[in-house]
Amino acid sequence: MSEEIDLPIVNMEQKYYKHLAEMRSKAAKNSVYLTSEKYKSLVDEVSNAKKKTNKKNSRDYYLLKHFEIMMVDNKPKLICPVTEGTQILCHRL
């Protein structure tokens, strides 16, 4: 019984990723799709850039200018940096 249920789910997942690949091939060059591994890597880079106290490189300054980390349900999420006058947060998925 569970094998019968798993097969359609696998097919749906394959269709989803195939459709996503097609959409990505047609997307503009400035649009971004991050895999979960790349997203985690980016979160780690931003976190490390914040922790650095001595010499920061240009990549560190870029990351600090464009991203902040916000904890949501004990999971780090990337957001746009918040300034004093800004009340709206942009959550990047």
Secondary structure, DSSP 8 states (H G I E B T S, - for coil): -HHHHHHHHHHHHHHHHHHHHHHHHHS-TT-----HHHHHHHHHHHHHHHH--S---HHHHHHHHH-EEEEETTEEEEE----TT-----B--
